[in-house]
């Protein structure tokens, strides 16, 4: 199994060594490491070229994490892609465990793993709502993002079939792609804690002032206009969208955003009568 590791990065020189070194320490070695520098201004280029000369380094003007990951996919030479965010870390047997699991299930082409959370230097427990699953998990992926990009190992045939990350989304681009994939593909889940996710830092992408729920709503609206979904999936997705729109509308009402509230209420009505 040939694996390309794709690392998108923007001004993360201070965490890149931790991430890259965790790839280099893998008990199953990837074929290549691709780092896509999304417009960094902190000296990332010089640091990578001097400290990690064997890494495939690409620079692009800042376009966002989706564009950086898509660039990495495009430049990769392997059939399998493993994503790693530049502030996360892999346990040494991460790729080996996933490889062995996928080889036992030759008809499945995407795998993700359990994870450890570190926030502001302190380990925190995941809540029940963050539970992860394997199999046909589309219904379970509708509420929140169930798979961390840093845990995912995926065959290019899935990406060729479903498409890449949506570059129009500021956040929730992973949620959006996993919805599209799980609507059609079964997923393997490795219960072992094989990645470490670090949170709490100021530049964390999930910290957007508008809140992330509106981007999930956008993804749900988008997939409802595609031909990805079965009839049952469409109904389940529509119901989740109405639920999220209703919750979102209450927030708008509290903040006295009445113009936007009227638009959201109109959406709720339209989706409620949609068959």
C-alpha positions as CSV (number, residue, x, y, z in Angstrom):
1,X,0.0,0.0,0.0
2,X,1.5,3.3,-1.1
3,X,0.5,6.3,1.0
4,X,1.0,10.0,0.4
5,X,0.7,12.2,3.5
6,X,-0.8,15.6,2.8
7,X,-0.1,18.4,5.3
8,X,-1.7,21.8,4.7
9,X,-0.1,24.7,6.7
10,X,-0.5,28.4,7.2
11,X,1.9,30.1,9.6
12,X,2.5,27.0,11.7
13,X,6.2,26.8,11.7
14,X,6.1,26.4,15.5
15,X,4.1,23.1,15.3
16,X,5.2,21.6,12.0
17,X,8.2,19.7,13.5
18,X,5.8,17.9,15.9
19,X,3.5,16.9,13.0
20,X,6.2,16.0,10.5
21,X,8.3,14.1,13.0
22,X,5.2,12.0,13.9
23,X,5.0,10.9,10.3
24,X,8.7,10.1,10.1
25,X,8.4,7.9,13.2
26,X,5.6,5.8,11.6
27,X,6.2,2.0,11.9
28,X,4.8,1.8,8.3
29,X,6.5,4.4,6.2
30,X,4.5,6.5,3.7
31,X,5.8,6.9,0.2
32,X,6.0,10.7,0.4
33,X,5.1,13.6,2.6
34,X,3.6,16.6,0.8
35,X,3.5,20.0,2.6
36,X,1.3,22.7,1.0
37,X,2.2,26.1,2.4
38,X,-0.9,28.2,2.1
39,X,0.7,31.6,2.0
40,X,2.7,31.5,5.2
41,X,4.7,34.6,6.2
42,X,6.5,33.1,9.3
43,X,9.5,31.5,7.5
44,X,7.9,28.1,6.9
45,X,9.5,27.8,3.5
46,X,13.1,28.2,4.7
47,X,12.5,26.0,7.7
48,X,11.1,23.1,5.7
49,X,13.7,23.4,2.9
50,X,16.6,23.4,5.5
51,X,15.2,21.0,8.1
52,X,13.2,18.6,6.0
53,X,14.7,18.6,2.5
54,X,13.1,15.3,1.5
55,X,9.6,16.6,1.9
56,X,7.7,17.7,-1.3
57,X,7.1,21.4,-0.6
58,X,4.6,23.5,-2.5
59,X,3.8,27.2,-1.9
60,X,0.6,28.9,-3.0
61,X,-0.9,32.3,-2.2
62,X,-3.4,32.0,0.7
63,X,-6.5,30.2,-0.5
64,X,-7.6,28.3,2.5
65,X,-7.2,24.8,3.9
66,X,-9.5,23.1,1.4
67,X,-7.4,24.5,-1.5
68,X,-4.2,23.4,0.2
69,X,-5.5,19.9,0.8
70,X,-6.7,19.7,-2.8
71,X,-3.4,20.8,-4.1
72,X,-1.7,18.1,-2.0
73,X,-4.1,15.5,-3.5
74,X,-3.3,16.7,-7.0
75,X,0.4,16.5,-6.5
76,X,0.4,13.1,-4.8
77,X,1.7,10.0,-6.5
78,X,0.2,7.3,-4.3
79,X,-3.2,5.6,-4.5
80,X,-3.9,6.3,-0.8
81,X,-4.0,9.7,0.8
82,X,-3.5,10.4,4.6
83,X,-4.3,13.9,5.8
84,X,-2.5,15.5,8.7
85,X,-3.3,19.0,10.0
86,X,-0.1,21.0,10.8
87,X,-1.1,21.3,14.5
88,X,-1.9,17.6,15.1
89,X,0.2,14.5,15.7
90,X,0.1,10.8,14.9
91,X,0.9,7.9,17.2
92,X,3.7,5.8,15.7
93,X,1.5,2.8,14.6
94,X,-1.2,5.0,13.1
95,X,-0.6,4.1,9.4
96,X,0.3,0.5,10.2
97,X,-2.9,-0.2,12.1
98,X,-5.0,1.4,9.4
99,X,-3.2,-0.5,6.6
100,X,-3.7,-3.9,8.3
101,X,-7.4,-3.1,9.0
102,X,-8.0,-2.0,5.4
103,X,-6.2,-5.1,4.0
104,X,-8.7,-7.3,6.0
105,X,-11.6,-5.4,4.4
106,X,-10.6,-5.1,0.8
107,X,-13.9,-3.6,-0.3
108,X,-13.6,-0.6,1.9
109,X,-11.6,2.5,0.8
110,X,-11.7,4.9,3.7
111,X,-10.6,4.6,7.4
112,X,-10.5,6.9,10.4
113,X,-9.3,6.4,14.0
114,X,-10.1,7.5,17.5
115,X,-8.2,10.4,18.9
116,X,-6.8,12.1,22.0
117,X,-7.8,15.8,22.6
118,X,-5.3,18.3,24.1
119,X,-6.7,21.7,24.7
120,X,-4.5,24.5,26.0
121,X,-2.0,21.8,27.1
122,X,-4.5,19.8,29.1
123,X,-6.0,16.5,28.0
124,X,-9.8,16.7,27.8
125,X,-12.4,13.9,27.5
126,X,-14.7,13.8,24.4
127,X,-18.4,14.1,25.1
128,X,-20.9,11.4,24.2
129,X,-22.0,13.4,21.2
130,X,-18.5,13.1,19.7
131,X,-18.6,9.3,19.6
132,X,-17.2,7.9,16.4
133,X,-18.5,5.0,14.3
134,X,-17.7,2.6,11.4
135,X,-19.9,1.2,8.6
136,X,-22.5,3.1,6.7
137,X,-22.5,6.1,9.0
138,X,-24.2,8.8,6.9
139,X,-27.0,9.3,9.4
140,X,-24.6,9.7,12.2
141,X,-22.6,12.3,10.3
142,X,-25.4,14.8,9.9
143,X,-25.3,16.5,13.3
144,X,-21.5,17.1,13.7
145,X,-18.3,16.2,12.0
146,X,-17.6,12.6,13.0
147,X,-14.1,12.1,11.4
148,X,-11.0,14.2,12.0
149,X,-9.1,14.9,8.8
150,X,-5.9,14.0,10.6
151,X,-7.2,10.5,11.2
152,X,-8.4,9.8,7.7
153,X,-6.8,7.4,5.2
154,X,-8.6,7.3,1.9
155,X,-8.2,5.8,-1.6
156,X,-8.1,8.1,-4.5
157,X,-10.9,6.3,-6.2
158,X,-13.3,7.7,-3.6
159,X,-12.1,11.2,-4.2
160,X,-12.3,10.7,-8.0
161,X,-15.9,9.5,-7.5
162,X,-17.2,12.0,-4.9
163,X,-14.9,15.0,-5.4
164,X,-12.5,17.0,-3.3
165,X,-12.9,19.5,-0.5
166,X,-15.2,22.5,-1.1
167,X,-13.0,25.5,-1.4
168,X,-16.0,27.9,-0.9
169,X,-16.4,26.8,2.7
170,X,-14.5,28.8,5.4
171,X,-14.9,25.9,7.8
172,X,-16.7,22.6,7.9
173,X,-15.1,21.6,4.7
174,X,-14.3,18.2,6.2
175,X,-17.9,17.8,7.5
176,X,-19.1,18.6,3.9
177,X,-16.8,16.0,2.2
178,X,-17.5,13.3,4.8
179,X,-21.3,13.7,4.2
180,X,-20.8,13.2,0.5
181,X,-18.6,10.2,1.0
182,X,-20.6,8.4,3.7
183,X,-23.8,8.8,1.6
184,X,-22.3,6.1,-0.6
185,X,-19.3,4.5,1.0
186,X,-18.8,2.3,4.1
187,X,-16.1,3.5,6.5
188,X,-13.7,1.6,8.7
189,X,-13.2,2.9,12.3
190,X,-10.1,2.0,14.3
191,X,-11.0,2.4,18.0
192,X,-7.5,2.8,19.2
193,X,-6.4,6.3,20.0
194,X,-4.0,6.9,17.1
195,X,-3.9,10.7,16.7
196,X,-3.5,13.6,19.0
197,X,-5.5,16.8,18.2
198,X,-4.4,20.0,19.8
199,X,-6.9,22.8,20.3
200,X,-7.3,26.1,22.1
201,X,-4.9,28.2,20.1
202,X,-6.0,31.5,18.6
203,X,-5.6,30.6,15.0
204,X,-7.7,27.4,15.1
205,X,-9.8,27.3,12.0
206,X,-13.0,26.2,13.9
207,X,-12.9,29.5,15.8
208,X,-14.9,31.6,13.4
209,X,-16.8,34.6,14.8
210,X,-19.9,33.7,12.8
211,X,-20.1,30.2,14.4
212,X,-19.7,27.0,12.5
213,X,-23.4,25.9,12.5
214,X,-24.2,28.1,9.5
215,X,-21.6,26.3,7.5
216,X,-23.1,22.9,8.4
217,X,-26.4,24.3,7.3
218,X,-24.8,25.3,4.0
219,X,-23.4,21.8,3.5
220,X,-26.8,20.2,4.2
221,X,-28.6,22.5,1.8
222,X,-26.0,21.7,-0.9
223,X,-26.2,18.0,-0.6
224,X,-30.0,18.1,-0.7
225,X,-29.7,19.6,-4.2
226,X,-27.4,16.8,-5.5
227,X,-28.2,13.2,-6.7
228,X,-26.0,11.6,-4.0
229,X,-28.9,10.7,-1.6
230,X,-31.3,7.9,-1.5
231,X,-34.9,8.7,-0.7
232,X,-34.5,7.8,3.0
233,X,-31.2,9.8,3.2
234,X,-32.9,12.8,1.6
235,X,-35.7,12.7,4.3
236,X,-33.2,12.3,7.1
237,X,-31.0,15.1,5.8
238,X,-34.0,17.4,5.3
239,X,-35.2,16.8,8.9
240,X,-31.7,17.6,10.2
241,X,-31.5,20.7,8.2
242,X,-34.9,21.9,9.5
243,X,-33.7,21.2,13.0
244,X,-30.5,23.1,12.6
245,X,-32.3,26.0,10.9
246,X,-34.7,26.2,13.8
247,X,-31.9,26.3,16.4
248,X,-30.1,28.9,14.3
249,X,-33.2,31.0,14.0
250,X,-33.5,31.2,17.8
251,X,-30.0,32.6,18.0
252,X,-30.8,35.2,15.4
253,X,-33.9,36.2,17.3
254,X,-31.9,36.7,20.5
255,X,-29.4,38.9,18.7
256,X,-32.2,40.9,17.0
257,X,-31.1,40.0,13.5
258,X,-34.6,40.1,12.1
259,X,-33.8,40.4,8.4
260,X,-31.8,37.2,8.5
261,X,-34.3,35.6,10.7
262,X,-37.0,36.2,8.2
263,X,-34.9,34.5,5.5
264,X,-34.2,31.5,7.8
265,X,-37.9,31.1,8.7
266,X,-38.7,31.1,5.0
267,X,-36.2,28.4,4.4
268,X,-37.7,26.3,7.2
269,X,-41.2,26.6,5.6
270,X,-39.9,25.8,2.2
271,X,-38.0,22.7,3.3
272,X,-40.9,21.6,5.5
273,X,-43.2,21.3,2.5
274,X,-40.5,19.8,0.2
275,X,-41.0,16.1,-0.5
